[in-house]
Structures are given as structure tokens and as C-alpha cells.
Amino acid sequence: MEASQIADLLRAIAEVVESDPKLAKAVEKCLINSLNAQKSKDSSDATPKQSDASKTLENGDIILIECRQILREQGEEQLRFYLTELG
């Protein structure tokens, strides 16, 4: 998958999430759970940080970051699975 295709995919995801408040809430919940799981995994982080997910979610930045990370680290199939779970 080329970089421009990935960018188009992420833009499309952001547009859908921005247009559907229920989906945005589901994505926010999933992202918070994912971030919490990552924090537990990274026990070297001694100071817990509060998530700004609700503020950043309005413009889709967190979703794009999460999608990029999944695509980069786990591949296209895992990204599809993640997006399917989001609804």
C-alpha cells in the first residue's frame, strides 16, 4: 500500500468518525482502553498521564495516530480488524 493510499484511507476514517457522534464515542472508548493497555505494558513509565482523547478526538487526530501506528506495527490486516471493531 502506497503512502498516498494510506493517507486517503485515514482521511476517510476521520470523516466518518467526525460525522457520527456514536461512532466517535465508540472510537474514543476503544482508544482509551488501548492507551490504558499500552500504559500497563510499558511499566517503565512511572508517572501516569491523563488522556486528552476527548479533546483531540473532535478533529480525528487520535484516530489517525492510532490507525497509523497499527498499520505500521501490525499491518493492514490488523488495521482492518481494528476498524471493524469500531463499527
PAKOL-261604 format. One record per residue: residue in three letters; x, y, z of N, C-alpha, C, O, CB in turn. Coordinates in Angstrom, 1 decimal. Glycine has a CB too. Example, Ala and Ser with C-alpha at 12.3 -4.5 7.8 and 13.67 -1.06 7.14 Angstrom:
REM PAKOL-261604
<rec residu="ALA" n_u="13.2" n_v="-5.7" n_w="7.8" ca_u="12.3" ca_v="-4.5" ca_w="7.8" c_u="13.2" c_v="-3.3" c_w="7.8" o_u="14.2" o_v="-3.3" o_w="8.5" cb_u="11.3" cb_v="-4.5" cb_w="9.0"/>
<rec residu="SER" n_u="12.8" n_v="-2.2" n_w="7.1" ca_u="13.7" ca_v="-1.1" ca_w="7.1" c_u="12.9" c_v="0.0" c_w="7.9" o_u="13.4" o_v="1.1" o_w="8.0" cb_u="14.1" cb_v="-0.6" cb_w="5.7"/>
//
This chain:
REM PAKOL-261604
<rec residu="MET" n_u="0.9" n_v="-1.2" n_w="0.0" ca_u="0.0" ca_v="0.0" ca_w="0.0" c_u="0.9" c_v="1.2" c_w="0.0" o_u="1.8" o_v="1.3" o_w="0.8" cb_u="-1.0" cb_v="0.0" cb_w="1.2"/>
<rec residu="GLU" n_u="0.6" n_v="2.2" n_w="-0.9" ca_u="1.4" ca_v="3.4" ca_w="-1.0" c_u="1.0" c_v="4.4" c_w="0.0" o_u="-0.1" o_v="4.3" o_w="0.6" cb_u="1.3" cb_v="3.9" cb_w="-2.4"/>
<rec residu="ALA" n_u="1.9" n_v="5.3" n_w="0.3" ca_u="1.7" ca_v="6.4" ca_w="1.3" c_u="0.4" c_v="7.2" c_w="1.0" o_u="-0.3" o_v="7.5" o_w="1.9" cb_u="2.9" cb_v="7.3" cb_w="1.4"/>
<rec residu="SER" n_u="0.2" n_v="7.5" n_w="-0.3" ca_u="-1.0" ca_v="8.3" ca_w="-0.6" c_u="-2.3" c_v="7.5" c_w="-0.4" o_u="-3.3" o_v="8.1" o_w="0.0" cb_u="-0.9" cb_v="8.7" cb_w="-2.1"/>
<rec residu="GLN" n_u="-2.2" n_v="6.2" n_w="-0.6" ca_u="-3.4" ca_v="5.4" ca_w="-0.3" c_u="-3.7" c_v="5.3" c_w="1.2" o_u="-4.8" o_v="5.4" o_w="1.6" cb_u="-3.2" cb_v="3.9" cb_w="-0.9"/>
<rec residu="ILE" n_u="-2.7" n_v="5.2" n_w="1.9" ca_u="-2.8" ca_v="5.2" ca_w="3.4" c_u="-3.4" c_v="6.5" c_w="3.9" o_u="-4.3" o_v="6.5" o_w="4.7" cb_u="-1.5" cb_v="4.9" cb_w="4.1"/>
<rec residu="ALA" n_u="-2.9" n_v="7.6" n_w="3.3" ca_u="-3.4" ca_v="8.9" ca_w="3.7" c_u="-4.8" c_v="9.1" c_w="3.3" o_u="-5.6" o_v="9.6" o_w="4.1" cb_u="-2.5" cb_v="10.0" cb_w="3.0"/>
<rec residu="ASP" n_u="-5.2" n_v="8.6" n_w="2.2" ca_u="-6.6" ca_v="8.7" ca_w="1.7" c_u="-7.5" c_v="7.8" c_w="2.7" o_u="-8.6" o_v="8.3" o_w="3.0" cb_u="-6.8" cb_v="8.2" cb_w="0.3"/>
<rec residu="LEU" n_u="-7.0" n_v="6.7" n_w="3.1" ca_u="-7.8" ca_v="5.8" ca_w="4.0" c_u="-8.0" c_v="6.5" c_w="5.3" o_u="-9.1" o_v="6.5" o_w="5.9" cb_u="-7.1" cb_v="4.5" cb_w="4.2"/>
<rec residu="LEU" n_u="-6.9" n_v="7.1" n_w="5.8" ca_u="-7.0" ca_v="7.7" ca_w="7.1" c_u="-7.9" c_v="8.9" c_w="7.1" o_u="-8.7" o_v="9.2" o_w="8.0" cb_u="-5.6" cb_v="8.1" cb_w="7.6"/>
<rec residu="ARG" n_u="-7.9" n_v="9.7" n_w="6.0" ca_u="-8.8" ca_v="10.8" ca_w="5.8" c_u="-10.3" c_v="10.4" c_w="5.8" o_u="-11.2" o_v="11.0" o_w="6.4" cb_u="-8.5" cb_v="11.6" cb_w="4.5"/>
<rec residu="ALA" n_u="-10.5" n_v="9.3" n_w="5.1" ca_u="-11.9" ca_v="8.7" ca_w="5.0" c_u="-12.4" c_v="8.3" c_w="6.4" o_u="-13.5" o_v="8.5" o_w="6.8" cb_u="-11.9" cb_v="7.5" cb_w="4.0"/>
<rec residu="ILE" n_u="-11.5" n_v="7.6" n_w="7.2" ca_u="-11.8" ca_v="7.2" ca_w="8.5" c_u="-12.2" c_v="8.4" c_w="9.4" o_u="-13.2" o_v="8.4" o_w="10.1" cb_u="-10.7" cb_v="6.4" cb_w="9.1"/>
<rec residu="ALA" n_u="-11.4" n_v="9.4" n_w="9.3" ca_u="-11.6" ca_v="10.7" ca_w="10.1" c_u="-12.9" c_v="11.3" c_w="9.7" o_u="-13.6" o_v="11.7" o_w="10.6" cb_u="-10.4" cb_v="11.7" cb_w="9.9"/>
<rec residu="GLU" n_u="-13.3" n_v="11.4" n_w="8.5" ca_u="-14.5" ca_v="12.0" ca_w="8.0" c_u="-15.7" c_v="11.2" c_w="8.6" o_u="-16.7" o_v="11.8" o_w="9.1" cb_u="-14.6" cb_v="12.0" cb_w="6.5"/>
<rec residu="VAL" n_u="-15.6" n_v="9.9" n_w="8.5" ca_u="-16.7" ca_v="9.0" ca_w="9.1" c_u="-16.9" c_v="9.2" c_w="10.6" o_u="-18.0" o_v="9.4" o_w="11.0" cb_u="-16.5" cb_v="7.5" cb_w="8.7"/>
<rec residu="VAL" n_u="-15.8" n_v="9.2" n_w="11.3" ca_u="-15.9" ca_v="9.4" ca_w="12.7" c_u="-16.4" c_v="10.8" c_w="13.1" o_u="-17.2" o_v="10.9" o_w="14.0" cb_u="-14.5" cb_v="9.2" cb_w="13.3"/>
<rec residu="GLU" n_u="-16.0" n_v="11.8" n_w="12.4" ca_u="-16.4" ca_v="13.2" ca_w="12.7" c_u="-17.9" c_v="13.3" c_w="12.4" o_u="-18.6" o_v="14.2" o_w="13.0" cb_u="-15.6" cb_v="14.2" cb_w="11.9"/>
<rec residu="SER" n_u="-18.4" n_v="12.6" n_w="11.4" ca_u="-19.8" ca_v="12.7" ca_w="11.1" c_u="-20.8" c_v="11.9" c_w="11.9" o_u="-22.0" o_v="12.1" o_w="11.9" cb_u="-20.0" cb_v="12.4" cb_w="9.6"/>
<rec residu="ASP" n_u="-20.3" n_v="11.0" n_w="12.7" ca_u="-21.1" ca_v="10.1" ca_w="13.5" c_u="-20.8" c_v="10.2" c_w="15.0" o_u="-19.8" o_v="9.5" o_w="15.4" cb_u="-21.1" cb_v="8.7" cb_w="13.0"/>
<rec residu="PRO" n_u="-21.5" n_v="10.9" n_w="15.8" ca_u="-21.2" ca_v="11.0" ca_w="17.3" c_u="-21.1" c_v="9.7" c_w="18.0" o_u="-20.3" o_v="9.5" o_w="18.9" cb_u="-22.2" cb_v="11.9" cb_w="17.9"/>
<rec residu="LYS" n_u="-22.0" n_v="8.7" n_w="17.6" ca_u="-22.0" ca_v="7.4" ca_w="18.3" c_u="-20.7" c_v="6.7" c_w="18.0" o_u="-20.1" o_v="6.1" o_w="18.9" cb_u="-23.2" cb_v="6.6" cb_w="17.9"/>
<rec residu="LEU" n_u="-20.3" n_v="6.7" n_w="16.7" ca_u="-19.0" ca_v="6.1" ca_w="16.3" c_u="-17.8" c_v="6.8" c_w="17.0" o_u="-16.9" o_v="6.1" o_w="17.5" cb_u="-18.9" cb_v="6.2" cb_w="14.8"/>
<rec residu="ALA" n_u="-17.9" n_v="8.1" n_w="17.1" ca_u="-16.8" ca_v="8.9" ca_w="17.7" c_u="-16.7" c_v="8.4" c_w="19.2" o_u="-15.6" o_v="8.3" o_w="19.7" cb_u="-17.1" cb_v="10.4" cb_w="17.7"/>
<rec residu="LYS" n_u="-17.8" n_v="8.3" n_w="19.9" ca_u="-17.8" ca_v="7.8" ca_w="21.3" c_u="-17.2" c_v="6.4" c_w="21.4" o_u="-16.4" o_v="6.1" o_w="22.3" cb_u="-19.2" cb_v="7.9" cb_w="21.9"/>
<rec residu="ALA" n_u="-17.6" n_v="5.5" n_w="20.5" ca_u="-17.1" ca_v="4.2" ca_w="20.5" c_u="-15.6" c_v="4.1" c_w="20.2" o_u="-14.8" o_v="3.4" o_w="20.9" cb_u="-17.8" cb_v="3.3" cb_w="19.4"/>
<rec residu="VAL" n_u="-15.1" n_v="5.0" n_w="19.3" ca_u="-13.7" ca_v="5.1" ca_w="19.0" c_u="-13.0" c_v="5.6" c_w="20.2" o_u="-11.9" o_v="5.1" o_w="20.6" cb_u="-13.5" cb_v="6.0" cb_w="17.7"/>
<rec residu="GLU" n_u="-13.5" n_v="6.6" n_w="20.8" ca_u="-12.9" ca_v="7.2" ca_w="22.0" c_u="-12.7" c_v="6.2" c_w="23.1" o_u="-11.6" o_v="6.1" o_w="23.7" cb_u="-13.7" cb_v="8.4" cb_w="22.5"/>
<rec residu="LYS" n_u="-13.7" n_v="5.4" n_w="23.3" ca_u="-13.7" ca_v="4.4" ca_w="24.4" c_u="-12.6" c_v="3.3" c_w="24.0" o_u="-11.8" o_v="2.9" o_w="24.9" cb_u="-15.1" cb_v="3.7" cb_w="24.5"/>
<rec residu="CYS" n_u="-12.6" n_v="2.9" n_w="22.8" ca_u="-11.6" ca_v="1.9" ca_w="22.3" c_u="-10.2" c_v="2.5" c_w="22.5" o_u="-9.3" o_v="1.7" o_w="22.9" cb_u="-11.9" cb_v="1.5" cb_w="20.9"/>
<rec residu="LEU" n_u="-10.0" n_v="3.7" n_w="22.1" ca_u="-8.7" ca_v="4.3" ca_w="22.1" c_u="-8.2" c_v="4.5" c_w="23.6" o_u="-7.0" o_v="4.2" o_w="23.9" cb_u="-8.7" cb_v="5.7" cb_w="21.5"/>
<rec residu="ILE" n_u="-9.1" n_v="4.8" n_w="24.4" ca_u="-8.8" ca_v="5.0" ca_w="25.9" c_u="-8.3" c_v="3.6" c_w="26.4" o_u="-7.4" o_v="3.5" o_w="27.1" cb_u="-9.9" cb_v="5.6" cb_w="26.7"/>
<rec residu="ASN" n_u="-9.1" n_v="2.6" n_w="26.1" ca_u="-8.8" ca_v="1.2" ca_w="26.5" c_u="-7.4" c_v="0.8" c_w="26.0" o_u="-6.6" o_v="0.2" o_w="26.7" cb_u="-9.8" cb_v="0.2" cb_w="26.1"/>
<rec residu="SER" n_u="-7.2" n_v="1.1" n_w="24.7" ca_u="-5.9" ca_v="0.8" ca_w="24.1" c_u="-4.8" c_v="1.5" c_w="24.7" o_u="-3.7" o_v="0.9" o_w="25.0" cb_u="-6.0" cb_v="1.1" cb_w="22.6"/>
<rec residu="LEU" n_u="-5.0" n_v="2.8" n_w="25.0" ca_u="-3.9" ca_v="3.6" ca_w="25.6" c_u="-3.6" c_v="3.1" c_w="27.1" o_u="-2.5" o_v="3.0" o_w="27.5" cb_u="-4.3" cb_v="5.1" cb_w="25.7"/>
<rec residu="ASN" n_u="-4.7" n_v="2.7" n_w="27.8" ca_u="-4.5" ca_v="2.2" ca_w="29.1" c_u="-3.8" c_v="0.8" c_w="29.1" o_u="-2.9" o_v="0.6" o_w="29.9" cb_u="-5.9" cb_v="2.0" cb_w="29.8"/>
<rec residu="ALA" n_u="-4.1" n_v="0.0" n_w="28.1" ca_u="-3.4" ca_v="-1.3" ca_w="28.0" c_u="-1.9" c_v="-1.1" c_w="27.6" o_u="-1.0" o_v="-1.7" o_w="28.2" cb_u="-4.0" cb_v="-2.1" cb_w="26.9"/>
<rec residu="GLN" n_u="-1.6" n_v="-0.1" n_w="26.8" ca_u="-0.2" ca_v="0.2" ca_w="26.4" c_u="0.5" c_v="0.8" c_w="27.7" o_u="1.7" o_v="0.4" o_w="27.9" cb_u="-0.2" cb_v="1.3" cb_w="25.3"/>
<rec residu="LYS" n_u="-0.2" n_v="1.6" n_w="28.5" ca_u="0.5" ca_v="2.1" ca_w="29.7" c_u="0.8" c_v="1.0" c_w="30.6" o_u="1.9" o_v="1.0" o_w="31.3" cb_u="-0.4" cb_v="3.1" cb_w="30.4"/>
<rec residu="SER" n_u="-0.1" n_v="0.0" n_w="30.8" ca_u="0.2" ca_v="-1.1" ca_w="31.6" c_u="1.4" c_v="-1.9" c_w="31.1" o_u="2.2" o_v="-2.4" o_w="31.9" cb_u="-1.0" cb_v="-2.0" cb_w="31.7"/>
<rec residu="LYS" n_u="1.5" n_v="-2.0" n_w="29.8" ca_u="2.5" ca_v="-2.8" ca_w="29.2" c_u="3.9" c_v="-2.1" c_w="29.4" o_u="4.9" o_v="-2.8" o_w="29.6" cb_u="2.3" cb_v="-3.0" cb_w="27.7"/>
<rec residu="ASP" n_u="3.9" n_v="-0.8" n_w="29.3" ca_u="5.1" ca_v="0.0" ca_w="29.5" c_u="5.3" c_v="0.4" c_w="30.9" o_u="5.0" o_v="1.5" o_w="31.3" cb_u="5.1" cb_v="1.2" cb_w="28.6"/>
<rec residu="SER" n_u="5.7" n_v="-0.6" n_w="31.7" ca_u="5.8" ca_v="-0.3" ca_w="33.2" c_u="6.9" c_v="0.7" c_w="33.5" o_u="7.1" o_v="1.1" o_w="34.6" cb_u="6.0" cb_v="-1.6" cb_w="33.9"/>
<rec residu="SER" n_u="7.8" n_v="1.0" n_w="32.5" ca_u="8.8" ca_v="1.9" ca_w="32.8" c_u="8.3" c_v="3.4" c_w="32.9" o_u="9.1" o_v="4.2" o_w="33.4" cb_u="9.8" cb_v="1.9" cb_w="31.6"/>
<rec residu="ASP" n_u="7.1" n_v="3.6" n_w="32.5" ca_u="6.5" ca_v="5.0" ca_w="32.7" c_u="6.0" c_v="5.1" c_w="34.1" o_u="4.9" o_v="4.6" o_w="34.4" cb_u="5.4" cb_v="5.2" cb_w="31.6"/>
<rec residu="ALA" n_u="6.7" n_v="5.8" n_w="34.9" ca_u="6.4" ca_v="5.9" ca_w="36.4" c_u="5.3" c_v="6.9" c_w="36.6" o_u="4.6" o_v="6.7" o_w="37.6" cb_u="7.7" cb_v="6.3" cb_w="37.1"/>
<rec residu="THR" n_u="5.1" n_v="7.9" n_w="35.8" ca_u="4.1" ca_v="8.9" ca_w="36.1" c_u="3.0" c_v="8.8" c_w="35.1" o_u="3.1" o_v="9.0" o_w="33.9" cb_u="4.7" cb_v="10.3" cb_w="36.0"/>
<rec residu="PRO" n_u="1.8" n_v="8.4" n_w="35.7" ca_u="0.6" ca_v="8.3" ca_w="34.8" c_u="0.2" c_v="9.6" c_w="34.3" o_u="0.2" o_v="10.6" o_w="35.0" cb_u="-0.5" cb_v="7.6" cb_w="35.5"/>
<rec residu="LYS" n_u="-0.2" n_v="9.6" n_w="33.0" ca_u="-0.7" ca_v="10.9" ca_w="32.3" c_u="-2.1" c_v="10.8" c_w="32.0" o_u="-2.6" o_v="9.7" o_w="31.7" cb_u="0.2" cb_v="11.2" cb_w="31.1"/>
<rec residu="GLN" n_u="-2.8" n_v="11.9" n_w="32.1" ca_u="-4.3" ca_v="11.9" ca_w="31.8" c_u="-4.4" c_v="11.9" c_w="30.2" o_u="-3.6" o_v="12.6" o_w="29.6" cb_u="-5.0" cb_v="13.0" cb_w="32.4"/>
<rec residu="SER" n_u="-5.4" n_v="11.2" n_w="29.7" ca_u="-5.6" ca_v="11.2" ca_w="28.3" c_u="-6.4" c_v="12.4" c_w="27.9" o_u="-7.4" o_v="12.8" o_w="28.5" cb_u="-6.3" cb_v="9.9" cb_w="27.9"/>
<rec residu="ASP" n_u="-5.9" n_v="13.0" n_w="26.8" ca_u="-6.6" ca_v="14.1" ca_w="26.2" c_u="-7.5" c_v="13.6" c_w="25.0" o_u="-7.8" o_v="14.4" o_w="24.1" cb_u="-5.7" cb_v="15.2" cb_w="25.7"/>
<rec residu="ALA" n_u="-7.9" n_v="12.4" n_w="25.1" ca_u="-8.6" ca_v="11.8" ca_w="24.0" c_u="-9.9" c_v="12.5" c_w="23.6" o_u="-10.2" o_v="12.7" o_w="22.4" cb_u="-9.0" cb_v="10.3" cb_w="24.3"/>
<rec residu="SER" n_u="-10.7" n_v="13.0" n_w="24.5" ca_u="-11.9" ca_v="13.6" ca_w="24.2" c_u="-11.7" c_v="15.0" c_w="23.5" o_u="-12.5" o_v="15.3" o_w="22.6" cb_u="-12.7" cb_v="13.9" cb_w="25.4"/>
<rec residu="LYS" n_u="-10.6" n_v="15.7" n_w="23.8" ca_u="-10.4" ca_v="16.9" ca_w="23.2" c_u="-9.8" c_v="16.7" c_w="21.8" o_u="-10.2" o_v="17.4" o_w="20.8" cb_u="-9.4" cb_v="17.8" cb_w="24.0"/>
<rec residu="THR" n_u="-9.0" n_v="15.8" n_w="21.6" ca_u="-8.3" ca_v="15.6" ca_w="20.3" c_u="-9.2" c_v="14.8" c_w="19.4" o_u="-9.1" o_v="14.9" o_w="18.1" cb_u="-7.0" cb_v="14.8" cb_w="20.5"/>
<rec residu="LEU" n_u="-10.1" n_v="14.0" n_w="19.9" ca_u="-11.0" ca_v="13.2" ca_w="19.1" c_u="-11.9" c_v="14.0" c_w="18.2" o_u="-12.3" o_v="13.6" o_w="17.1" cb_u="-11.8" cb_v="12.3" cb_w="19.9"/>
<rec residu="GLU" n_u="-12.2" n_v="15.3" n_w="18.6" ca_u="-13.1" ca_v="16.1" ca_w="17.8" c_u="-12.5" c_v="16.3" c_w="16.4" o_u="-13.3" o_v="16.4" o_w="15.4" cb_u="-13.2" cb_v="17.4" cb_w="18.5"/>
<rec residu="ASN" n_u="-11.2" n_v="16.4" n_w="16.2" ca_u="-10.7" ca_v="16.6" ca_w="14.8" c_u="-10.1" c_v="15.3" c_w="14.3" o_u="-9.5" o_v="15.3" o_w="13.2" cb_u="-9.7" cb_v="17.7" cb_w="14.9"/>
<rec residu="GLY" n_u="-10.3" n_v="14.2" n_w="14.9" ca_u="-9.8" ca_v="12.9" ca_w="14.4" c_u="-8.4" c_v="12.6" c_w="14.5" o_u="-7.9" o_v="11.5" o_w="14.0" cb_u="-10.2" cb_v="12.9" cb_w="13.0"/>
<rec residu="ASP" n_u="-7.6" n_v="13.4" n_w="15.2" ca_u="-6.1" ca_v="13.2" ca_w="15.3" c_u="-5.8" c_v="11.9" c_w="16.0" o_u="-4.9" o_v="11.2" o_w="15.5" cb_u="-5.5" cb_v="14.4" cb_w="16.0"/>
<rec residu="ILE" n_u="-6.5" n_v="11.6" n_w="17.0" ca_u="-6.1" ca_v="10.4" ca_w="17.8" c_u="-6.4" c_v="9.1" c_w="16.9" o_u="-5.6" o_v="8.2" o_w="16.9" cb_u="-6.9" cb_v="10.3" cb_w="19.1"/>
<rec residu="ILE" n_u="-7.5" n_v="9.2" n_w="16.2" ca_u="-7.9" ca_v="8.0" ca_w="15.4" c_u="-6.8" c_v="7.8" c_w="14.3" o_u="-6.4" o_v="6.7" o_w="14.0" cb_u="-9.2" cb_v="8.2" cb_w="14.7"/>
<rec residu="LEU" n_u="-6.4" n_v="8.9" n_w="13.7" ca_u="-5.4" ca_v="8.8" ca_w="12.6" c_u="-4.1" c_v="8.3" c_w="13.2" o_u="-3.4" o_v="7.5" o_w="12.6" cb_u="-5.2" cb_v="10.2" cb_w="12.0"/>
<rec residu="ILE" n_u="-3.7" n_v="8.8" n_w="14.4" ca_u="-2.5" ca_v="8.3" ca_w="15.0" c_u="-2.5" c_v="6.8" c_w="15.3" o_u="-1.6" o_v="6.1" o_w="15.0" cb_u="-2.2" cb_v="9.1" cb_w="16.3"/>
<rec residu="GLU" n_u="-3.7" n_v="6.4" n_w="15.9" ca_u="-3.8" ca_v="5.0" ca_w="16.2" c_u="-3.8" c_v="4.1" c_w="15.0" o_u="-3.2" o_v="3.1" o_w="15.0" cb_u="-5.1" cb_v="4.8" cb_w="17.0"/>
<rec residu="CYS" n_u="-4.5" n_v="4.6" n_w="13.9" ca_u="-4.5" ca_v="3.8" ca_w="12.7" c_u="-3.1" c_v="3.7" c_w="12.1" o_u="-2.7" o_v="2.6" o_w="11.6" cb_u="-5.5" cb_v="4.4" cb_w="11.7"/>
<rec residu="ARG" n_u="-2.4" n_v="4.8" n_w="12.0" ca_u="-1.1" ca_v="4.8" ca_w="11.5" c_u="-0.2" c_v="3.8" c_w="12.3" o_u="0.6" o_v="3.0" o_w="11.7" cb_u="-0.5" cb_v="6.2" cb_w="11.5"/>
<rec residu="GLN" n_u="-0.3" n_v="3.9" n_w="13.6" ca_u="0.5" ca_v="3.0" ca_w="14.5" c_u="0.2" c_v="1.5" c_w="14.2" o_u="1.1" o_v="0.7" o_w="14.1" cb_u="0.3" cb_v="3.4" cb_w="16.0"/>
<rec residu="ILE" n_u="-1.1" n_v="1.2" n_w="14.2" ca_u="-1.5" ca_v="-0.2" ca_w="13.9" c_u="-1.0" c_v="-0.6" c_w="12.5" o_u="-0.4" o_v="-1.7" o_w="12.4" cb_u="-3.0" cb_v="-0.3" cb_w="14.0"/>
<rec residu="LEU" n_u="-1.2" n_v="0.2" n_w="11.5" ca_u="-0.7" ca_v="-0.1" ca_w="10.2" c_u="0.8" c_v="-0.3" c_w="10.1" o_u="1.2" o_v="-1.3" o_w="9.5" cb_u="-1.2" cb_v="0.9" cb_w="9.2"/>
<rec residu="ARG" n_u="1.5" n_v="0.6" n_w="10.8" ca_u="3.0" ca_v="0.5" ca_w="10.7" c_u="3.5" c_v="-0.7" c_w="11.5" o_u="4.4" o_v="-1.4" o_w="11.1" cb_u="3.6" cb_v="1.8" cb_w="11.3"/>
<rec residu="GLU" n_u="2.9" n_v="-1.0" n_w="12.7" ca_u="3.5" ca_v="-2.0" ca_w="13.6" c_u="2.9" c_v="-3.4" c_w="13.3" o_u="3.6" o_v="-4.4" o_w="13.5" cb_u="3.3" cb_v="-1.6" cb_w="15.0"/>
<rec residu="GLN" n_u="1.6" n_v="-3.4" n_w="12.9" ca_u="0.9" ca_v="-4.7" ca_w="12.9" c_u="0.4" c_v="-5.1" c_w="11.5" o_u="0.1" o_v="-6.3" o_w="11.2" cb_u="-0.2" cb_v="-4.8" cb_w="13.8"/>
<rec residu="GLY" n_u="0.4" n_v="-4.1" n_w="10.6" ca_u="0.0" ca_v="-4.4" ca_w="9.2" c_u="-1.5" c_v="-4.1" c_w="8.9" o_u="-2.3" o_v="-3.7" o_w="9.7" cb_u="0.2" cb_v="-5.8" cb_w="8.9"/>
<rec residu="GLU" n_u="-1.8" n_v="-4.2" n_w="7.6" ca_u="-3.1" ca_v="-3.8" ca_w="7.0" c_u="-4.2" c_v="-4.7" c_w="7.6" o_u="-5.3" o_v="-4.2" o_w="7.9" cb_u="-3.0" cb_v="-3.9" cb_w="5.5"/>
<rec residu="GLU" n_u="-3.9" n_v="-6.0" n_w="7.8" ca_u="-5.0" ca_v="-6.9" ca_w="8.3" c_u="-5.4" c_v="-6.5" c_w="9.7" o_u="-6.6" o_v="-6.5" o_w="10.0" cb_u="-4.5" cb_v="-8.3" cb_w="8.2"/>
<rec residu="GLN" n_u="-4.5" n_v="-6.2" n_w="10.6" ca_u="-4.8" ca_v="-5.7" ca_w="11.9" c_u="-5.6" c_v="-4.4" c_w="11.9" o_u="-6.5" o_v="-4.2" o_w="12.7" cb_u="-3.6" cb_v="-5.6" cb_w="12.8"/>
<rec residu="LEU" n_u="-5.2" n_v="-3.5" n_w="11.0" ca_u="-5.9" ca_v="-2.3" ca_w="10.9" c_u="-7.4" c_v="-2.5" c_w="10.5" o_u="-8.3" o_v="-1.9" o_w="11.1" cb_u="-5.2" cb_v="-1.3" cb_w="9.8"/>
<rec residu="ARG" n_u="-7.6" n_v="-3.4" n_w="9.6" ca_u="-9.0" ca_v="-3.7" ca_w="9.2" c_u="-9.7" c_v="-4.3" c_w="10.4" o_u="-10.9" o_v="-3.9" o_w="10.6" cb_u="-9.0" cb_v="-4.8" cb_w="8.0"/>
<rec residu="PHE" n_u="-9.1" n_v="-5.2" n_w="11.1" ca_u="-9.7" ca_v="-5.8" ca_w="12.3" c_u="-10.1" c_v="-4.7" c_w="13.3" o_u="-11.2" o_v="-4.6" o_w="13.9" cb_u="-8.8" cb_v="-6.8" cb_w="12.9"/>
<rec residu="TYR" n_u="-9.2" n_v="-3.8" n_w="13.5" ca_u="-9.4" ca_v="-2.6" ca_w="14.5" c_u="-10.5" c_v="-1.8" c_w="14.0" o_u="-11.4" o_v="-1.4" o_w="14.8" cb_u="-8.1" cb_v="-1.8" cb_w="14.6"/>
<rec residu="LEU" n_u="-10.6" n_v="-1.5" n_w="12.7" ca_u="-11.7" ca_v="-0.6" ca_w="12.2" c_u="-13.0" c_v="-1.3" c_w="12.3" o_u="-14.0" o_v="-0.7" o_w="12.5" cb_u="-11.3" cb_v="-0.2" cb_w="10.8"/>
<rec residu="THR" n_u="-13.0" n_v="-2.6" n_w="12.0" ca_u="-14.2" ca_v="-3.4" ca_w="12.1" c_u="-14.7" c_v="-3.4" c_w="13.6" o_u="-16.0" o_v="-3.3" o_w="13.8" cb_u="-13.9" cb_v="-4.9" cb_w="11.7"/>
<rec residu="GLU" n_u="-13.9" n_v="-3.5" n_w="14.5" ca_u="-14.3" ca_v="-3.5" ca_w="15.9" c_u="-14.9" c_v="-2.1" c_w="16.3" o_u="-15.8" o_v="-2.1" o_w="17.1" cb_u="-13.1" cb_v="-3.8" cb_w="16.8"/>
<rec residu="LEU" n_u="-14.5" n_v="-1.1" n_w="15.6" ca_u="-15.0" ca_v="0.3" ca_w="15.9" c_u="-16.4" c_v="0.4" c_w="15.3" o_u="-17.1" o_v="1.3" o_w="15.7" cb_u="-14.1" cb_v="1.3" cb_w="15.3"/>
<rec residu="GLY" n_u="-16.8" n_v="-0.4" n_w="14.4" ca_u="-18.1" ca_v="-0.4" ca_w="13.8" c_u="-18.0" c_v="0.4" c_w="12.5" o_u="-19.1" o_v="0.5" o_w="11.8" cb_u="-19.0" cb_v="0.3" cb_w="14.7"/>
//
